[in-house]
Amino acid sequence: MPTSVSVIGLGKLGAPMVAAMAARGVLAIGVDSDSAKVDAIARGVPPIFEPRLAETLILAQGRLTATHSIEDAIRDSDITFIVVATPADADGSFSLRYVLPVCEAIGRALASKRDYHLVALTSTVMPGSTGGDVRDTLEKISHKRAGKDFGLCYSPEFIALGSVIRDFLNPDFLLIGESDARAGALLESLYQSVCENRPPVARMNLVNAEIAKLAVNTYVTTKISFANMLAGLCEKVPGANVDVVTGAIGLDSRIGGKYLKGAISYGGPCFPRDNVALIALADRVGASSDLPRATHEFNRAQIHRLADTVQQHLGAGEAAGILGLTYKPNTDVTEQAAGLLLAQELAKRNVRTIAFDPEGRAHASRTLGDKVHLAASAEECIAQSGVIVLATPWAEFLAIPGERWARNSSPRVVIDCWRALKHLESAKGIRYLSLGTGIVREESVLGGAAQ
């Protein structure tokens, strides 16, 4: 096992990643240009919000350091992971504008380093990037050859914010694109020593790994969208329930039960971007992009469908409430989150909108501005709304007792996108609409007998 690793980029993935490796016994160096993040890691304080990170940093004590200097980190480590942002360009392709300057700094350090060093790119990039501009930059600046004088790998992580450390330590599989067998074997050895499980490993050339990364997430978005299509279908059929349907088809080994919930649009920093990037790749090379494009368009339409449902049940002068502005629980990330997009859509329609999220308020505020009122609590959001939407199933929302949702005048409409508030089905003062089931009908009034 290599004696030391360095991780360049201490953001949502890099910080948990370097902490987890140090906690598992690897000497690790975190690198970032942001002084606040470097200082936080050096003091053992989480630089970002992520469950389990604080505890992991405690376990990492004595094996984890932080620095601004890429050159120092290369000198003092055997493997370097590049975990910096790759923002999308106008066509959806991923940009290397942050990756290549890092590669230049790595190249300068490699030029004076005599020992073999492995560079592993973790950030999602377009196919052809690692073996193209990334390799070219490293070789040009270092005056060395990848595959001979140093190793180069592309190894993206399949993690979800809110469970980064668990996912990193217990991956379904390891994807390694390699410049040569030595590089791939070295990276595999490190991962196998760090992982708590024994994941299968897929090693291949660089471009196949880059395509595989986009393909995995695009396949998942297609599966999510299929389940969401079924949810919409079940709403139109009395007695139907998408959970029963997907629970059955998920038993088929050709399908599997993961990502078959059937709820609202997918979001976050990975799924939407990877889906669009695969469309851009297909268009660039002249291949068909019909399937990922249909998935993308279907996903965008879910927000309009949900906004229509809200407006159908909204009384004159009433406000719409949204619980959840992050794309999933246990994260503060609001990027492409269904609740945030719904708030924007309702505001465009001049619907007075109130929203609350326990962790995403700051990010949401920057996006929504003064167009949406951000409540101080879930209870305030509920009390001021005629229609309330459960957009993100935070545990604290599910624990709110039935009487807090009820209204004495006319029943308050509760739109449950996740079928997670079943204790409200028979509560008085509530019209409960469970998306994905055949009870989402105008004549279904719960809190009294169905008419």
Secondary structure as the mmCIF struct_conf table of DSSP 4:
data_model
#
loop_
_struct_conf.conf_type_id
_struct_conf.id
_struct_conf.beg_label_comp_id
_struct_conf.beg_label_asym_id
_struct_conf.beg_label_seq_id
_struct_conf.end_label_comp_id
_struct_conf.end_label_asym_id
_struct_conf.end_label_seq_id
BEND BEND1 THR A 3 THR A 3
STRN STRN1 SER A 4 ILE A 8
BEND BEND2 GLY A 11 GLY A 11
TURN_TY1_P TURN_TY1_P1 LYS A 12 LEU A 13
HELX_RH_AL_P HELX_RH_AL_P1 GLY A 14 ALA A 23
TURN_TY1_P TURN_TY1_P2 ARG A 24 GLY A 25
STRN STRN2 LEU A 27 VAL A 31
BEND BEND3 SER A 33 SER A 33
HELX_RH_AL_P HELX_RH_AL_P2 SER A 35 ARG A 43
TURN_TY1_P TURN_TY1_P3 GLY A 44 GLY A 44
BEND BEND4 PRO A 47 ILE A 48
TURN_TY1_P TURN_TY1_P4 PRO A 51 ARG A 52
HELX_RH_AL_P HELX_RH_AL_P3 LEU A 53 LEU A 59
TURN_TY1_P TURN_TY1_P5 ALA A 60 ARG A 63
STRN STRN3 LEU A 64 THR A 67
BEND BEND5 HIS A 68 HIS A 68
HELX_RH_AL_P HELX_RH_AL_P4 ILE A 70 ARG A 75
TURN_TY1_P TURN_TY1_P6 ASP A 76 ASP A 76
BEND BEND6 ASP A 78 ASP A 78
STRN STRN4 ILE A 79 ILE A 82
STRN STRN5 ALA A 88 ALA A 88
TURN_TY1_P TURN_TY1_P7 ALA A 90 ASP A 91
BEND BEND7 GLY A 92 GLY A 92
HELX_LH_PP_P HELX_LH_PP_P1 SER A 93 SER A 93
STRN STRN6 PHE A 94 PHE A 94
HELX_LH_PP_P HELX_LH_PP_P2 SER A 95 SER A 95
TURN_TY1_P TURN_TY1_P8 ARG A 97 TYR A 98
HELX_RH_AL_P HELX_RH_AL_P5 VAL A 99 ALA A 111
TURN_TY1_P TURN_TY1_P9 SER A 112 SER A 112
BEND BEND8 ASP A 115 ASP A 115
STRN STRN7 LEU A 118 LEU A 121
BEND BEND9 SER A 123 SER A 123
TURN_TY1_P TURN_TY1_P10 PRO A 127 GLY A 128
BEND BEND10 SER A 129 SER A 129
HELX_RH_PI_P HELX_RH_PI_P1 THR A 130 VAL A 134
HELX_RH_AL_P HELX_RH_AL_P6 ARG A 135 SER A 142
TURN_TY1_P TURN_TY1_P11 HIS A 143 HIS A 143
STRN STRN8 ALA A 146 ALA A 146
TURN_TY1_P TURN_TY1_P12 GLY A 147 ASP A 149
STRN STRN9 PHE A 150 PHE A 150
STRN STRN10 GLY A 151 TYR A 154
TURN_TY1_P TURN_TY1_P13 LEU A 161 GLY A 162
BEND BEND11 SER A 163 SER A 163
HELX_RH_AL_P HELX_RH_AL_P7 VAL A 164 LEU A 169
BEND BEND12 ASN A 170 ASN A 170
BEND BEND13 ASP A 172 ASP A 172
STRN STRN11 LEU A 174 GLU A 178
BEND BEND14 SER A 179 ASP A 180
HELX_RH_AL_P HELX_RH_AL_P8 ALA A 181 VAL A 194
BEND BEND15 GLU A 196 ASN A 197
STRN STRN12 VAL A 201 MET A 204
HELX_RH_AL_P HELX_RH_AL_P9 LEU A 206 GLU A 235
TURN_TY1_P TURN_TY1_P14 LYS A 236 LYS A 236
BEND BEND16 VAL A 237 VAL A 237
TURN_TY1_P TURN_TY1_P15 PRO A 238 GLY A 239
STRN STRN13 ASN A 241 ASN A 241
HELX_RH_AL_P HELX_RH_AL_P10 VAL A 242 ILE A 249
TURN_TY1_P TURN_TY1_P16 GLY A 250 LEU A 251
BEND BEND17 ASP A 252 ASP A 252
TURN_TY1_P TURN_TY1_P17 SER A 253 ILE A 255
BEND BEND18 GLY A 257 GLY A 257
TURN_TY1_P TURN_TY1_P18 LYS A 258 TYR A 259
BEND BEND19 ILE A 264 ILE A 264
BEND BEND20 GLY A 268 CYS A 270
HELX_RH_AL_P HELX_RH_AL_P11 PHE A 271 VAL A 285
TURN_TY1_P TURN_TY1_P19 GLY A 286 GLY A 286
HELX_RH_AL_P HELX_RH_AL_P12 ASP A 290 HIS A 313
HELX_LH_PP_P HELX_LH_PP_P3 LEU A 314 GLY A 315
TURN_TY1_P TURN_TY1_P20 ALA A 316 GLY A 317
HELX_LH_PP_P HELX_LH_PP_P4 GLU A 318 ALA A 319
STRN STRN14 ALA A 320 LEU A 323
BEND BEND21 THR A 326 LYS A 328
TURN_TY1_P TURN_TY1_P21 PRO A 329 ASN A 330
TURN_TY1_P TURN_TY1_P22 GLU A 335 GLN A 336
HELX_RH_AL_P HELX_RH_AL_P13 ALA A 338 LYS A 348
TURN_TY1_P TURN_TY1_P23 ARG A 349 ASN A 350
STRN STRN15 THR A 353 PHE A 356
BEND BEND22 PRO A 358 GLU A 359
HELX_RH_AL_P HELX_RH_AL_P14 ARG A 361 LEU A 368
TURN_TY1_P TURN_TY1_P24 GLY A 369 ASP A 370
BEND BEND23 LYS A 371 VAL A 372
STRN STRN16 HIS A 373 LEU A 374
BEND BEND24 ALA A 376 SER A 377
HELX_RH_AL_P HELX_RH_AL_P15 ALA A 378 ALA A 383
TURN_TY1_P TURN_TY1_P25 GLN A 384 GLN A 384
BEND BEND25 GLY A 386 GLY A 386
STRN STRN17 VAL A 387 LEU A 390
BEND BEND26 THR A 392 THR A 392
HELX_RH_AL_P HELX_RH_AL_P16 ALA A 395 LEU A 398
TURN_TY1_P TURN_TY1_P26 ALA A 399 ALA A 399
BEND BEND27 ILE A 400 ILE A 400
HELX_RH_AL_P HELX_RH_AL_P17 GLY A 402 TRP A 405
BEND BEND28 ASN A 408 SER A 410
HELX_LH_PP_P HELX_LH_PP_P5 PRO A 411 PRO A 411
STRN STRN18 ARG A 412 ASP A 416
TURN_TY1_P TURN_TY1_P27 CYS A 417 TRP A 418
BEND BEND29 ARG A 419 ARG A 419
HELX_RH_3T_P HELX_RH_3T_P1 LYS A 422 LEU A 424
TURN_TY1_P TURN_TY1_P28 GLU A 425 SER A 426
TURN_TY1_P TURN_TY1_P29 LYS A 428 GLY A 429
STRN STRN19 ILE A 430 SER A 434
TURN_TY1_P TURN_TY1_P30 LEU A 435 GLY A 436
STRN STRN20 THR A 437 THR A 437
TURN_TY1_P TURN_TY1_P31 GLY A 438 ILE A 439
BEND BEND30 ARG A 441 ARG A 441
TURN_TY1_P TURN_TY1_P32 GLU A 442 GLU A 443
TURN_TY1_P TURN_TY1_P33 LEU A 446 GLY A 447
BEND BEND31 GLY A 448 GLY A 448
#
